[in-house]
Amino acid sequence: MKKISVILIIVILLLANLFQFSYNQFAHRLFTDAVPTEAVALEVGKAVIAGAFGRGELDREVIVWENSNNTWTVFAPLPDGLGWSYEIVIRKRDGKILKMHAI
């Protein structure tokens, strides 16, 4: 009887440890931004520009700016430097496109 109790306690401890590990992995995914870096934001922005406005529009310079409200702004300046031709705002947390503007 004592042997079964010890084995049962070991099994319960192993299951608790496994549950804690699984929860930590799940919680890490919950609190990690979908678009965490400037490089990822640039690729997302380029994909949106190519999908919405055509592949040829990727020939111009594309700039990424990190905003204080947990978003990225991806924009392409006009050739004469007098404004922006494309502006895309991407939420860091889930990658949602909050704004897409073309001149």
C-alpha positions as CSV (number, residue, x, y, z in Angstrom):
1,M,0.0,0.0,0.0
2,K,2.8,2.4,0.9
3,K,4.5,1.6,-2.4
4,I,1.4,2.6,-4.4
5,S,1.1,5.9,-2.4
6,V,4.7,6.8,-3.3
7,I,4.2,6.0,-6.9
8,L,0.9,8.0,-6.9
9,I,2.6,11.0,-5.4
10,I,5.4,10.9,-8.0
11,V,2.9,10.6,-10.8
12,I,1.0,13.6,-9.5
13,L,4.2,15.7,-9.1
14,L,5.2,14.8,-12.7
15,L,1.8,15.7,-14.0
16,A,1.9,19.0,-12.1
17,N,5.3,19.8,-13.5
18,L,4.1,19.0,-17.0
19,F,1.1,21.2,-16.6
20,Q,3.2,24.1,-15.4
21,F,5.6,23.7,-18.3
22,S,2.6,23.7,-20.8
23,Y,1.0,26.7,-19.2
24,N,4.3,28.6,-19.3
25,Q,4.7,27.9,-23.0
26,F,1.0,29.0,-23.6
27,A,1.4,32.2,-21.5
28,H,4.6,33.1,-23.4
29,R,2.7,33.0,-26.7
30,L,0.0,35.1,-25.2
31,F,2.3,37.9,-24.1
32,T,4.6,37.9,-27.1
33,D,3.9,40.5,-29.8
34,A,3.1,39.1,-33.3
35,V,5.1,41.9,-34.9
36,P,7.9,42.3,-32.3
37,T,10.7,43.8,-34.4
38,E,11.3,46.4,-37.1
39,A,12.3,43.7,-39.6
40,V,9.0,41.9,-39.1
41,A,7.0,45.1,-39.5
42,L,8.9,45.9,-42.7
43,E,8.1,42.5,-44.2
44,V,4.4,42.8,-43.2
45,G,4.3,46.3,-44.6
46,K,5.9,45.3,-47.9
47,A,3.4,42.4,-48.2
48,V,0.5,44.8,-47.6
49,I,1.9,47.3,-50.2
50,A,2.5,44.5,-52.7
51,G,-1.0,43.0,-52.2
52,A,-2.9,46.2,-52.2
53,F,-1.0,48.3,-54.7
54,G,1.0,45.9,-56.8
55,R,4.5,44.5,-56.8
56,G,6.1,47.4,-58.7
57,E,5.5,49.7,-55.8
58,L,8.1,47.9,-53.7
59,D,10.9,49.5,-55.8
60,R,10.9,52.7,-53.7
61,E,12.4,53.1,-50.2
62,V,10.3,51.8,-47.3
63,I,10.8,53.2,-43.8
64,V,9.6,51.7,-40.5
65,W,8.8,53.8,-37.4
66,E,8.0,52.5,-34.0
67,N,5.1,54.5,-32.3
68,S,4.6,55.0,-28.6
69,N,1.1,53.3,-28.8
70,N,2.5,49.8,-29.5
71,T,2.2,50.1,-33.3
72,W,4.5,50.2,-36.2
73,T,4.1,52.7,-39.1
74,V,5.5,51.6,-42.4
75,F,5.7,54.3,-45.0
76,A,7.3,55.1,-48.4
77,P,8.3,58.6,-49.1
78,L,7.4,60.3,-52.4
79,P,10.4,60.7,-54.7
80,D,10.6,64.5,-54.2
81,G,10.5,64.1,-50.4
82,L,7.3,66.2,-50.0
83,G,5.2,63.6,-48.3
84,W,4.4,59.9,-48.1
85,S,3.0,57.7,-50.9
86,Y,2.0,54.9,-48.6
87,E,1.3,54.7,-44.9
88,I,0.4,51.5,-43.1
89,V,-0.1,51.3,-39.3
90,I,0.4,47.8,-37.8
91,R,-0.5,46.8,-34.2
92,K,2.4,45.0,-32.6
93,R,0.3,42.7,-30.4
94,D,-1.6,40.8,-33.2
95,G,-0.4,42.3,-36.5
96,K,-3.7,43.9,-37.3
97,I,-3.6,46.6,-40.0
98,L,-5.1,49.6,-38.3
99,K,-4.6,52.1,-41.1
100,M,-3.7,51.8,-44.8
101,H,-3.4,55.0,-46.7
102,A,-2.1,55.7,-50.2
103,I,-1.8,59.1,-51.9
